[in-house]
């Protein structure tokens, strides 16, 4: 990602370019097909048996199994989807019970909004479940029960939820460990991509591949460590995969060092990584790397380290354990997070106030079923889903497009097989847009819900009314939840940048010293993963905030050079660690390592205080030349912006 100045691409403002950028992700065709089947089959059965309303309700109940699904292990998906679907059923039931009685529905929605915001702090699964609770409480209130009783509506909804969960997890019995194998294989494929890019001199592709490697590595460890803590029946499979991943750490470090040094690796090394990926996916014996026939003394240390690391893969037993966290411990941790910090409470208050305003406003709007005002406010103001400004703009634009598609579907497409096919296409589009672009997601989920609610109730879902409701909801969010809300436009990226600098300092302290015993090696590996994970999360935060035209977005642009410098610094530290491990360089003295940590501490302090960093003594010597260069660049990037503009750092 390249960011420069307030404008990009000539005359287009920077924040507009970033707002419209679609995340590059490979298309998961199985997810698209699964979403199409989950959402269209209930409606097809409704037409077949002469009651499409029941089928539409079942399709609505299956919707969370698409919106809440993720690429993860089957057990992790089962936990996430079960929680999301149960929350959706509970919300829909509460909404049906409240009905059209304003004395019940208004307090219910406000309370559910507050609970949803507070529960989001408990983790990703709790966050998605709380969102489903809010969304389907509002949809339940908006659902007309003139023709269908509340009990029948809830029964159909539950049938759809069970159907969606069953289809989502249908492959568990035959592909139980496939997601874990794919995650480990992806690590080897990303390593091969990095080496291929550096071998042809494509530095940008190599940098992009390194970012992809970080994501792949995080995903693989998360899946395997979580799976091992719960599944004892297949413990041998997970143990082998986890040990294999742990044994790959030296190869990862050597690859990063090779890319950092611009070394052109032999093709045999690139091919061996792809062979490893193939063997992991097919669950066959790992290939053996043939050593080079001619030992050349001028061979780069990183290449030597790669040969040694790849020769050891599959032969070492390194056990990594993660103790199972009890439900009581998770609840205690969540309660502590609520008590210890005000940010969650502020987000809950903001969401509650805006939802209350939305509920008041919808009684003043001259349209039927104006529940979309409240629905829009809740979806945009979700406290852990990124930029409020960006989501409001994209939600409005996506709804306009989606409402047009939904209206065309209802008016122009004959009810029956063609409409079922169109719903399947909407479902596939929803699965495609999810995780790539919020505007795309809104553009496909809007016509889907329009058609579902139209078929399941006796109230026509008029597109113009839904566009008006969404516009009102977005205006409420932008005015009361963004422009007028204290601190909503305050720069926040600096605090995360400072945290990552401190994490890198902890990693450098271990990486720049000789490796001791096995425990020391594992600890260094964990600190390296923590540093790269922090950098990955920092990039994600940057991408969320840079879409804002406010001071927060301008600060994100100002800090971008510092983020890039810290990434390059971490690579340089890894390269030194590999060179020292290969005895191609003498370990730096402890005093020099302390200088690295002191420089990063000064950088972190400057970011937090908004002051220019003091002069610090950088490490000397040839072995730390790359680290010294990147440290100087990082400090220069901190002194570059006018820090007085960004003094409010959280």
LUMBARO-55670 format. One line per 3 residues: number of its first residue (from 1); their letters; for each residue x, y, z negated of C-alpha. Coordinates in pm, 1 decimal. Layout:
% residues N
NUM = a = X Y Z | ...
% end
This chain:
% residues 650
1 = xxx = 0.0 0.0 0.0 | 137.3 338.9 99.4 | 24.0 653.8 -77.4
4 = xxx = 151.3 999.4 1.0 | 0.4 1334.9 -81.0 | -357.2 1443.4 -99.2
7 = xxx = -430.1 1345.9 259.4 | -366.2 1029.7 452.5 | -408.5 954.5 817.9
10 = xxx = -388.4 1323.2 923.5 | -700.3 1506.0 804.7 | -875.5 1241.3 594.7
13 = xxx = -847.6 1296.4 217.7 | -644.2 1036.7 33.6 | -930.2 925.0 -189.2
16 = xxx = -1161.4 865.5 109.1 | -905.5 639.4 278.7 | -862.1 435.3 -37.4
19 = xxx = -1237.7 425.4 -99.0 | -1297.4 267.2 241.2 | -1007.4 21.7 223.1
22 = xxx = -1118.3 -344.1 225.5 | -910.7 -582.2 13.8 | -727.6 -826.6 244.3
25 = xxx = -827.3 -1175.8 137.3 | -843.5 -1501.6 330.0 | -1194.1 -1613.8 415.4
28 = xxx = -1310.3 -1907.2 202.9 | -1552.7 -2072.0 444.1 | -1677.3 -2320.6 185.5
31 = xxx = -1788.5 -2031.7 -36.5 | -1974.2 -1868.2 250.3 | -2151.9 -2190.7 345.3
34 = xxx = -2231.5 -2269.1 -19.0 | -2384.8 -1923.6 -72.0 | -2593.9 -1957.0 243.7
37 = xxx = -2726.5 -2297.6 135.0 | -2795.4 -2195.1 -225.7 | -3002.2 -1888.6 -131.7
40 = xxx = -3183.8 -2008.5 180.4 | -3288.3 -2365.3 97.5 | -3540.8 -2270.4 -178.8
43 = xxx = -3717.0 -2030.1 60.0 | -3714.7 -2290.8 335.6 | -3879.4 -2539.2 98.1
46 = xxx = -4130.8 -2272.3 2.2 | -4233.7 -2233.7 364.9 | -4239.2 -2611.2 406.5
49 = xxx = -4474.7 -2667.2 113.0 | -4692.0 -2365.1 179.5 | -4590.2 -2134.8 -108.0
52 = xxx = -4298.8 -1916.1 -9.5 | -4342.4 -1704.5 -324.3 | -4228.1 -1992.5 -541.8
55 = xxx = -3931.1 -2051.3 -311.8 | -3834.6 -1683.3 -323.0 | -3840.7 -1688.4 -704.3
58 = xxx = -3617.8 -1996.3 -704.6 | -3382.2 -1823.7 -463.2 | -3368.6 -1524.9 -697.4
61 = xxx = -3285.2 -1755.8 -987.5 | -2999.2 -1904.6 -786.3 | -2849.9 -1563.7 -704.8
64 = xxx = -2613.2 -1549.3 -1009.6 | -2451.4 -1875.8 -900.2 | -2324.0 -1679.8 -598.4
67 = xxx = -2248.0 -1338.0 -747.7 | -2077.5 -1479.6 -1060.0 | -1878.7 -1757.2 -892.5
70 = xxx = -1500.3 -1741.2 -870.7 | -1216.7 -1943.9 -723.6 | -1102.8 -2144.8 -1022.5
73 = xxx = -1107.1 -2492.3 -1173.2 | -1439.2 -2673.0 -1180.0 | -1454.9 -2659.1 -1556.5
76 = xxx = -1381.9 -2286.4 -1564.7 | -1645.9 -2226.8 -1298.3 | -1894.5 -2442.8 -1487.1
79 = xxx = -1845.1 -2239.4 -1805.8 | -1869.5 -1908.3 -1622.6 | -2172.8 -2000.9 -1411.5
82 = xxx = -2360.7 -2163.8 -1699.7 | -2316.3 -1853.7 -1911.6 | -2418.7 -1623.3 -1627.8
85 = xxx = -2725.6 -1828.7 -1535.2 | -2841.0 -1865.4 -1896.2 | -2805.9 -1490.2 -1942.4
88 = xxx = -3002.1 -1432.0 -1620.9 | -3281.1 -1664.5 -1734.7 | -3295.5 -1492.6 -2073.9
91 = xxx = -3304.2 -1148.8 -1912.5 | -3573.1 -1247.4 -1662.1 | -3784.5 -1395.4 -1941.5
94 = xxx = -3751.6 -1080.5 -2151.7 | -3842.8 -867.3 -1852.6 | -4150.8 -1077.4 -1774.9
97 = xxx = -4265.0 -1062.8 -2136.2 | -4230.6 -684.1 -2145.5 | -4415.8 -657.8 -1815.7
100 = xxx = -4543.1 -315.7 -1717.9 | -4590.0 -197.6 -2076.0 | -4364.2 107.3 -2103.1
103 = xxx = -4373.5 93.9 -2482.4 | -4196.9 -243.5 -2463.6 | -3996.2 -224.8 -2141.7
106 = xxx = -3818.2 106.9 -2200.7 | -3672.8 20.3 -2545.2 | -3591.0 -330.4 -2420.2
109 = xxx = -3385.2 -204.7 -2124.8 | -3199.8 48.6 -2339.4 | -3112.6 -211.5 -2603.0
112 = xxx = -3004.5 -465.2 -2340.0 | -2783.8 -200.9 -2175.1 | -2609.0 -127.0 -2505.7
115 = xxx = -2560.6 -496.3 -2583.6 | -2431.7 -557.6 -2229.9 | -2164.6 -290.4 -2264.7
118 = xxx = -2045.0 -418.1 -2603.8 | -2040.3 -784.6 -2500.4 | -1827.7 -697.6 -2194.3
121 = xxx = -1530.2 -647.7 -2426.7 | -1530.0 -1018.9 -2515.6 | -1375.9 -1125.6 -2184.1
124 = xxx = -1442.1 -1184.7 -1816.0 | -1705.3 -1456.3 -1863.5 | -1887.9 -1253.4 -2128.0
127 = xxx = -1872.4 -949.3 -1901.9 | -2033.9 -1122.1 -1604.2 | -2296.9 -1284.0 -1828.5
130 = xxx = -2385.7 -949.2 -1985.1 | -2422.7 -798.7 -1638.0 | -2665.6 -1075.6 -1536.7
133 = xxx = -2860.0 -1019.6 -1859.2 | -2909.5 -652.5 -1776.3 | -2977.8 -697.0 -1403.6
136 = xxx = -3241.6 -966.2 -1446.0 | -3407.5 -795.4 -1738.5 | -3468.4 -501.3 -1505.6
139 = xxx = -3575.1 -729.4 -1218.0 | -3806.8 -919.9 -1451.7 | -3974.0 -595.3 -1555.7
142 = xxx = -4004.0 -488.1 -1193.3 | -4143.2 -821.3 -1077.1 | -4518.0 -811.2 -1020.9
145 = xxx = -4710.1 -1093.1 -1188.3 | -5052.8 -1012.3 -1046.9 | -5063.1 -1330.0 -840.7
148 = xxx = -4819.6 -1552.7 -1030.5 | -4826.1 -1603.0 -1406.1 | -4520.7 -1522.6 -1614.3
151 = xxx = -4480.2 -1889.6 -1705.4 | -4486.3 -2003.2 -1342.6 | -4246.0 -1726.7 -1238.8
154 = xxx = -3999.9 -1822.2 -1511.9 | -4026.3 -2192.3 -1423.8 | -3944.8 -2125.1 -1058.8
157 = xxx = -3660.4 -1898.7 -1163.6 | -3514.7 -2172.0 -1387.4 | -3544.6 -2431.0 -1110.5
160 = xxx = -3348.4 -2199.9 -884.2 | -3081.3 -2149.4 -1150.7 | -3036.3 -2525.6 -1190.1
163 = xxx = -3026.8 -2566.2 -812.5 | -2756.8 -2299.5 -773.8 | -2542.4 -2449.1 -1049.5
166 = xxx = -2576.4 -2800.8 -905.3 | -2466.5 -2698.5 -556.9 | -2178.9 -2486.3 -687.7
169 = xxx = -2036.3 -2778.5 -885.5 | -2133.8 -3062.0 -650.5 | -1775.3 -3126.5 -546.3
172 = xxx = -1650.2 -3182.8 -902.1 | -1694.4 -3560.4 -885.2 | -1475.8 -3601.4 -575.6
175 = xxx = -1244.0 -3298.4 -593.1 | -1185.4 -3265.7 -965.9 | -820.3 -3158.1 -955.5
178 = xxx = -822.2 -3001.2 -609.6 | -832.0 -2635.4 -727.6 | -529.5 -2692.6 -951.2
181 = xxx = -333.8 -2861.2 -671.7 | -422.5 -2579.5 -433.5 | -303.7 -2322.7 -686.7
184 = xxx = 36.5 -2490.1 -729.2 | 74.0 -2544.6 -354.2 | -3.1 -2177.4 -294.1
187 = xxx = 298.9 -2081.5 -504.5 | 526.7 -2278.3 -270.4 | 359.9 -2130.7 37.3
190 = xxx = 413.6 -1777.3 -92.3 | 778.6 -1857.6 -162.1 | 817.2 -1982.4 195.3
193 = xxx = 650.0 -1664.8 322.8 | 890.6 -1446.7 124.3 | 1195.2 -1626.1 261.4
196 = xxx = 1057.5 -1620.8 616.5 | 1003.0 -1244.9 595.7 | 1351.8 -1173.3 467.0
199 = xxx = 1506.9 -1404.8 726.0 | 1367.7 -1185.1 1007.5 | 1439.9 -860.1 825.3
202 = xxx = 1076.1 -768.8 758.4 | 1111.2 -596.0 420.1 | 747.9 -484.9 399.3
205 = xxx = 614.7 -836.3 456.9 | 861.0 -969.4 199.5 | 737.1 -712.7 -54.2
208 = xxx = 373.2 -799.2 17.4 | 456.5 -1168.2 -17.8 | 618.6 -1102.4 -354.7
211 = xxx = 296.6 -941.7 -475.1 | 101.2 -1239.1 -344.8 | 345.5 -1470.2 -521.9
214 = xxx = 277.3 -1295.5 -853.0 | -97.1 -1344.5 -808.4 | -52.6 -1708.3 -704.3
217 = xxx = 174.3 -1779.9 -999.0 | -63.9 -1616.4 -1246.2 | -353.9 -1813.5 -1100.6
220 = xxx = -166.2 -2144.8 -1115.4 | -58.9 -2103.1 -1477.7 | -402.6 -1981.9 -1584.4
223 = xxx = -575.4 -2278.4 -1424.8 | -336.3 -2543.8 -1547.9 | -294.7 -2418.9 -1903.8
226 = xxx = -670.1 -2376.8 -1941.9 | -741.6 -2718.3 -1792.5 | -489.0 -2897.2 -2015.9
229 = xxx = -630.3 -2741.0 -2331.0 | -972.2 -2891.3 -2259.3 | -945.3 -3197.8 -2040.0
232 = xxx = -771.7 -3492.8 -2200.1 | -905.5 -3756.1 -1962.0 | -686.1 -3635.6 -1674.6
235 = xxx = -405.2 -3511.9 -1893.9 | -139.7 -3699.7 -1695.7 | -231.5 -3521.2 -1372.1
238 = xxx = -233.8 -3177.0 -1531.5 | 86.6 -3248.5 -1722.2 | 269.7 -3340.6 -1401.7
241 = xxx = 145.1 -3030.9 -1219.4 | 230.6 -2805.0 -1511.2 | 578.8 -2953.3 -1550.0
244 = xxx = 629.3 -2916.5 -1175.6 | 530.7 -2550.6 -1193.4 | 760.3 -2491.8 -1492.4
247 = xxx = 1049.3 -2658.3 -1308.3 | 991.0 -2420.2 -1016.5 | 1082.3 -2114.9 -1225.7
250 = xxx = 1454.1 -2117.5 -1126.6 | 1353.9 -2143.0 -760.3 | 1119.5 -1846.7 -800.8
253 = xxx = 1392.1 -1638.0 -961.7 | 1642.6 -1736.9 -693.7 | 1394.8 -1647.7 -417.5
256 = xxx = 1333.0 -1305.4 -569.2 | 1708.7 -1256.2 -593.1 | 1755.2 -1356.9 -227.6
259 = xxx = 1484.8 -1115.4 -113.5 | 1627.1 -837.6 -331.3 | 1974.3 -890.2 -180.7
262 = xxx = 1845.9 -922.8 175.8 | 2004.7 -1267.0 212.4 | 1903.1 -1469.0 518.2
265 = xxx = 1827.1 -1817.6 379.8 | 1872.9 -2136.9 581.0 | 1562.9 -2265.2 756.5
268 = xxx = 1591.8 -2589.3 560.7 | 1501.5 -2405.6 240.8 | 1192.3 -2246.6 396.8
271 = xxx = 1081.8 -2579.1 537.9 | 1134.3 -2751.4 204.9 | 892.3 -2512.9 32.4
274 = xxx = 622.6 -2593.7 289.9 | 695.6 -2964.7 248.9 | 651.9 -2928.1 -127.1
277 = xxx = 315.7 -2757.5 -75.0 | 200.6 -3037.5 155.8 | 308.4 -3305.8 -91.8
280 = xxx = 128.0 -3136.8 -382.2 | -194.3 -3099.0 -183.9 | -188.7 -3459.5 -64.4
283 = xxx = -71.8 -3597.4 -402.6 | 221.8 -3779.0 -244.4 | 585.1 -3816.5 -348.1
286 = xxx = 777.5 -3489.7 -352.0 | 1034.9 -3455.8 -74.0 | 1405.1 -3463.6 -159.5
289 = xxx = 1614.6 -3168.5 -47.4 | 1919.0 -3269.2 153.4 | 2226.2 -3066.5 49.7
292 = xxx = 2404.8 -2867.1 321.8 | 2666.1 -3066.5 511.5 | 2925.1 -2791.8 509.0
295 = xxx = 3004.6 -2627.0 178.3 | 3081.0 -2266.3 264.1 | 3242.2 -2065.9 -14.9
298 = xxx = 3092.0 -1743.7 121.6 | 2741.2 -1872.7 60.4 | 2536.1 -1617.6 -136.6
301 = xxx = 2477.4 -1699.9 -505.8 | 2101.3 -1675.4 -452.8 | 2115.0 -1943.8 -181.3
304 = xxx = 2327.9 -2167.0 -402.2 | 2080.2 -2115.1 -684.2 | 1795.8 -2207.2 -448.8
307 = xxx = 1960.0 -2534.6 -348.6 | 2024.3 -2626.4 -710.3 | 1675.7 -2526.9 -824.2
310 = xxx = 1501.5 -2716.2 -545.3 | 1712.5 -3024.7 -611.7 | 1590.5 -3026.2 -972.3
313 = xxx = 1219.2 -2988.3 -895.0 | 1030.0 -3293.8 -1004.0 | 1312.4 -3434.6 -1213.9
316 = xxx = 1282.7 -3224.1 -1530.1 | 1025.8 -3258.7 -1804.7 | 927.3 -2919.2 -1938.4
319 = xxx = 619.3 -2911.6 -2151.8 | 412.2 -2599.0 -2193.8 | 126.8 -2607.6 -2439.7
322 = xxx = -160.4 -2376.0 -2508.5 | -359.3 -2434.3 -2821.3 | -734.0 -2431.9 -2786.9
325 = xxx = -898.1 -2116.4 -2916.7 | -1210.8 -2186.4 -3119.1 | -1536.6 -1999.6 -3066.5
328 = xxx = -1499.6 -1849.9 -3412.9 | -1155.6 -1711.8 -3326.7 | -1284.5 -1561.0 -3001.8
331 = xxx = -1577.0 -1395.7 -3179.2 | -1345.1 -1263.1 -3449.8 | -1110.5 -1121.0 -3187.7
334 = xxx = -1402.7 -956.7 -3006.7 | -1535.6 -804.8 -3329.9 | -1188.2 -674.7 -3412.2
337 = xxx = -1161.9 -510.6 -3068.5 | -1495.0 -336.1 -3128.6 | -1387.2 -205.0 -3467.2
340 = xxx = -1030.7 -109.4 -3375.3 | -1092.1 113.4 -3074.0 | -1344.8 377.8 -2967.1
343 = xxx = -1326.5 319.5 -2590.3 | -1574.3 31.8 -2589.1 | -1819.7 226.7 -2802.4
346 = xxx = -1786.3 531.3 -2580.1 | -1856.4 317.4 -2272.8 | -2159.1 164.3 -2446.8
349 = xxx = -2292.4 507.6 -2545.8 | -2244.7 640.2 -2192.2 | -2425.4 344.8 -2038.0
352 = xxx = -2706.5 364.5 -2294.9 | -2760.1 738.2 -2244.3 | -2764.1 709.6 -1865.3
355 = xxx = -2999.8 409.6 -1873.2 | -3234.5 602.2 -2104.1 | -3231.7 893.3 -1858.3
358 = xxx = -3298.1 650.1 -1574.2 | -3595.9 498.9 -1757.6 | -3734.8 846.1 -1820.0
361 = xxx = -3676.1 948.7 -1458.8 | -3842.4 644.6 -1304.1 | -4175.5 740.5 -1457.0
364 = xxx = -4148.5 1075.9 -1281.6 | -4065.3 936.9 -937.4 | -4369.9 904.1 -709.2
367 = xxx = -4279.3 554.5 -584.2 | -4395.1 212.6 -693.7 | -4153.3 -32.2 -854.5
370 = xxx = -3888.8 235.0 -916.2 | -3688.2 -5.4 -1134.8 | -3402.7 27.1 -884.8
373 = xxx = -3309.2 359.7 -1047.0 | -3223.9 181.8 -1372.3 | -3069.2 -110.1 -1187.0
376 = xxx = -2837.0 123.8 -996.1 | -2726.7 303.2 -1312.3 | -2643.5 -23.2 -1488.3
379 = xxx = -2450.6 -169.0 -1193.5 | -2244.6 142.9 -1132.0 | -2166.1 219.3 -1496.4
382 = xxx = -2048.4 -131.3 -1588.5 | -1764.1 -33.9 -1823.5 | -1500.3 -279.9 -1698.6
385 = xxx = -1561.2 -276.0 -1324.5 | -1342.8 14.4 -1212.9 | -1405.9 368.7 -1097.0
388 = xxx = -1751.8 509.3 -1174.0 | -1717.1 763.9 -894.6 | -1611.9 507.1 -637.5
391 = xxx = -1883.8 259.3 -730.8 | -2153.1 529.8 -719.9 | -2052.8 644.5 -371.9
394 = xxx = -2016.8 291.1 -235.9 | -2339.4 175.7 -400.0 | -2532.2 458.3 -235.7
397 = xxx = -2379.6 402.5 106.8 | -2417.5 25.0 85.1 | -2781.2 50.1 -22.4
400 = xxx = -2869.7 277.1 268.8 | -2723.9 26.2 512.0 | -2865.9 -273.7 325.1
403 = xxx = -3214.0 -125.3 295.7 | -3217.0 -73.4 669.7 | -3118.4 -435.3 725.7
406 = xxx = -3382.4 -557.5 479.5 | -3657.2 -350.2 639.1 | -3563.4 -471.8 985.2
409 = xxx = -3568.6 -829.6 857.9 | -3916.6 -795.5 708.1 | -4068.8 -603.2 1000.0
412 = xxx = -3902.4 -757.9 1303.1 | -3816.5 -1116.0 1207.8 | -4108.8 -1363.0 1204.6
415 = xxx = -4164.3 -1534.8 870.8 | -4039.8 -1887.9 885.8 | -3723.8 -2049.3 1017.9
418 = xxx = -3574.1 -1727.0 1156.9 | -3619.0 -1542.6 826.9 | -3461.7 -1835.1 639.8
421 = xxx = -3165.7 -1819.3 877.6 | -3133.7 -1446.4 817.6 | -3135.2 -1499.9 439.8
424 = xxx = -2858.6 -1754.9 484.6 | -2658.6 -1491.8 675.5 | -2720.7 -1236.8 398.7
427 = xxx = -2599.9 -1491.7 144.0 | -2282.8 -1562.3 341.2 | -2226.4 -1187.4 376.7
430 = xxx = -2266.7 -1146.0 2.0 | -2001.2 -1411.3 -61.9 | -1774.0 -1242.1 192.9
433 = xxx = -1814.6 -890.9 51.5 | -1774.0 -994.7 -311.9 | -1421.6 -917.0 -427.3
436 = xxx = -1332.3 -739.2 -103.9 | -1534.2 -418.0 -108.2 | -1816.3 -298.6 -333.2
439 = xxx = -1985.2 -124.0 -41.5 | -1996.7 -448.5 156.8 | -2135.8 -629.5 -147.1
442 = xxx = -2411.9 -369.2 -185.9 | -2488.6 -379.1 186.3 | -2564.7 -753.3 172.4
445 = xxx = -2716.8 -791.0 -174.1 | -2968.7 -509.5 -112.9 | -3154.3 -670.3 181.3
448 = xxx = -3135.1 -1006.2 6.7 | -3313.3 -878.1 -304.5 | -3557.6 -678.1 -90.6
451 = xxx = -3663.3 -991.0 95.6 | -3674.3 -1205.1 -220.3 | -3892.7 -957.2 -410.3
454 = xxx = -4116.1 -897.9 -108.9 | -4181.5 -1270.8 -63.8 | -4229.8 -1340.1 -436.8
457 = xxx = -4468.5 -1055.0 -523.0 | -4769.6 -871.6 -391.9 | -4590.5 -537.1 -378.8
460 = xxx = -4425.1 -427.5 -55.7 | -4058.0 -340.8 -101.7 | -4040.8 -22.2 107.4
463 = xxx = -3686.6 55.3 218.8 | -3729.5 432.6 195.9 | -3840.6 399.2 -168.1
466 = xxx = -3542.3 179.9 -253.3 | -3303.8 427.2 -87.0 | -3460.9 712.5 -285.1
469 = xxx = -3436.6 514.4 -610.1 | -3072.2 427.3 -545.8 | -2987.2 787.3 -458.0
472 = xxx = -3147.0 908.0 -781.4 | -2958.6 646.6 -981.6 | -2627.4 743.6 -820.4
475 = xxx = -2692.8 1113.0 -887.4 | -2768.1 1039.6 -1252.6 | -2442.7 846.8 -1282.4
478 = xxx = -2233.1 1108.9 -1106.1 | -2377.7 1400.7 -1304.7 | -2428.5 1258.9 -1653.8
481 = xxx = -2191.5 962.2 -1652.7 | -1904.3 1120.9 -1463.6 | -1902.3 1500.1 -1419.4
484 = xxx = -2052.4 1595.2 -1757.7 | -1928.0 1302.3 -1964.9 | -1626.6 1399.9 -2177.3
487 = xxx = -1303.5 1234.5 -2068.8 | -1447.5 1055.6 -1764.0 | -1205.7 1233.9 -1529.3
490 = xxx = -911.6 1227.8 -1767.0 | -596.9 1058.0 -1630.3 | -557.3 708.8 -1779.1
493 = xxx = -299.6 534.6 -1560.8 | -0.2 677.6 -1745.4 | -65.3 478.0 -2061.1
496 = xxx = -69.1 152.9 -1866.1 | 247.7 254.5 -1683.8 | 422.1 313.3 -2017.3
499 = xxx = 307.0 -26.1 -2149.4 | 446.5 -202.8 -1842.7 | 780.1 -22.9 -1877.4
502 = xxx = 808.5 -156.1 -2232.7 | 720.6 -508.8 -2116.3 | 991.9 -492.7 -1849.9
505 = xxx = 1239.0 -378.5 -2116.4 | 1159.7 -688.5 -2322.6 | 1213.4 -909.4 -2017.2
508 = xxx = 1541.8 -737.6 -1927.6 | 1676.2 -800.7 -2276.9 | 1639.6 -1175.7 -2220.2
511 = xxx = 1718.2 -1191.8 -1847.4 | 2046.6 -998.3 -1857.9 | 2204.5 -1228.9 -2112.9
514 = xxx = 2330.0 -1586.2 -2057.9 | 2060.3 -1850.5 -2090.2 | 2092.8 -2056.8 -2406.0
517 = xxx = 1899.1 -2372.7 -2481.8 | 1575.0 -2492.8 -2322.9 | 1360.0 -2289.5 -2562.0
520 = xxx = 1549.8 -1976.1 -2461.0 | 1496.8 -2059.9 -2093.4 | 1121.9 -2104.6 -2142.3
523 = xxx = 1097.4 -1779.6 -2338.9 | 1274.2 -1591.3 -2060.9 | 1034.8 -1743.8 -1808.7
526 = xxx = 735.5 -1634.0 -2014.4 | 867.4 -1280.8 -2046.9 | 928.4 -1266.1 -1672.7
529 = xxx = 574.4 -1380.2 -1601.4 | 442.5 -1123.6 -1848.2 | 637.9 -846.4 -1676.2
532 = xxx = 520.2 -939.5 -1327.5 | 162.2 -987.1 -1449.7 | 174.9 -640.5 -1603.1
535 = xxx = 294.6 -495.9 -1272.6 | 15.8 -678.4 -1088.9 | -246.7 -544.1 -1330.4
538 = xxx = -97.1 -195.0 -1295.5 | -138.6 -213.1 -918.7 | -500.2 -319.3 -964.2
541 = xxx = -566.6 -26.9 -1199.0 | -403.9 206.6 -948.7 | -627.0 80.7 -668.1
544 = xxx = -936.9 138.3 -882.1 | -844.3 490.4 -990.3 | -689.0 625.5 -669.8
547 = xxx = -1035.9 645.8 -506.0 | -1130.1 939.0 -731.6 | -1084.0 1302.0 -618.0
550 = xxx = -1041.1 1406.3 -983.4 | -724.1 1455.2 -1190.4 | -724.1 1080.4 -1261.1
553 = xxx = -692.1 1004.1 -889.5 | -425.3 1272.1 -841.8 | -230.5 1128.9 -1134.7
556 = xxx = -247.8 783.3 -978.8 | -89.2 919.8 -660.3 | 176.8 1098.6 -867.3
559 = xxx = 266.4 781.2 -1056.1 | 277.8 559.7 -747.5 | 654.9 607.0 -689.6
562 = xxx = 716.2 511.2 -1053.1 | 511.3 191.9 -1008.6 | 711.4 96.4 -698.9
565 = xxx = 1039.6 174.9 -878.5 | 947.3 -47.4 -1172.4 | 865.1 -334.1 -935.0
568 = xxx = 1202.1 -297.9 -764.7 | 1375.5 -268.9 -1101.3 | 1220.2 -595.4 -1218.6
571 = xxx = 1338.4 -767.0 -900.3 | 1689.2 -629.6 -957.4 | 1691.0 -762.9 -1314.6
574 = xxx = 1586.2 -1105.8 -1185.7 | 1863.2 -1096.3 -923.9 | 2124.9 -1029.7 -1194.3
577 = xxx = 1986.3 -1314.4 -1404.3 | 2027.8 -1553.9 -1110.1 | 2381.1 -1432.8 -1035.8
580 = xxx = 2482.1 -1478.6 -1400.1 | 2322.4 -1822.7 -1407.9 | 2525.5 -1922.6 -1099.8
583 = xxx = 2842.6 -1787.7 -1262.2 | 2875.9 -1557.1 -961.6 | 2891.0 -1263.0 -1200.9
586 = xxx = 2999.9 -1205.0 -1556.2 | 2717.9 -1146.8 -1804.5 | 2682.9 -776.2 -1884.7
589 = xxx = 2792.8 -668.1 -2227.7 | 2532.1 -626.9 -2498.8 | 2593.8 -252.4 -2504.6
592 = xxx = 2506.8 -232.2 -2133.3 | 2186.2 -431.4 -2185.5 | 2089.8 -194.3 -2465.3
595 = xxx = 2134.5 95.7 -2223.0 | 1882.0 -63.3 -1988.0 | 1629.8 -99.4 -2267.4
598 = xxx = 1698.0 253.5 -2395.6 | 1643.0 398.5 -2047.4 | 1310.7 218.0 -2011.7
601 = xxx = 1209.7 330.9 -2360.1 | 1284.1 692.5 -2261.7 | 1080.4 647.4 -1943.4
604 = xxx = 787.4 511.1 -2142.9 | 808.7 796.5 -2392.9 | 817.0 1057.0 -2115.0
607 = xxx = 506.7 908.1 -1955.4 | 317.0 899.8 -2284.1 | 407.5 1252.7 -2394.2
610 = xxx = 401.3 1426.3 -2057.2 | 752.1 1560.3 -2117.9 | 1047.5 1523.4 -1889.8
613 = xxx = 1276.1 1237.4 -1997.1 | 1597.4 1324.5 -2174.4 | 1931.3 1245.8 -2018.8
616 = xxx = 2020.1 883.1 -2088.0 | 2336.3 687.9 -2023.4 | 2279.8 428.7 -1753.3
619 = xxx = 2459.5 91.8 -1747.6 | 2791.7 72.8 -1566.8 | 2972.6 -199.1 -1380.4
622 = xxx = 2923.5 -374.7 -1048.7 | 2697.3 -649.8 -1182.9 | 2434.4 -396.5 -1293.0
625 = xxx = 2470.0 -170.0 -988.1 | 2128.2 -263.5 -853.6 | 1964.5 -226.6 -1193.1
628 = xxx = 2134.3 111.2 -1242.1 | 2011.9 233.2 -901.2 | 1652.5 130.2 -967.3
631 = xxx = 1661.0 276.2 -1318.7 | 1775.6 608.0 -1177.1 | 1497.8 594.9 -919.4
634 = xxx = 1236.5 518.4 -1183.9 | 1353.1 808.6 -1401.6 | 1354.9 1040.3 -1100.0
637 = xxx = 999.4 938.6 -1014.2 | 890.7 1029.9 -1366.8 | 1052.1 1373.5 -1344.2
640 = xxx = 899.9 1430.7 -1002.1 | 532.8 1514.8 -1079.2 | 434.4 1823.5 -1272.3
643 = xxx = 373.1 1632.8 -1593.3 | 193.8 1923.7 -1757.0 | -101.7 1839.4 -1534.2
646 = xxx = -120.3 1488.4 -1682.2 | -60.8 1534.7 -2053.4 | -372.6 1341.6 -2154.6
649 = xx = -238.8 985.0 -2136.4 | -424.0 688.8 -2286.5
% end
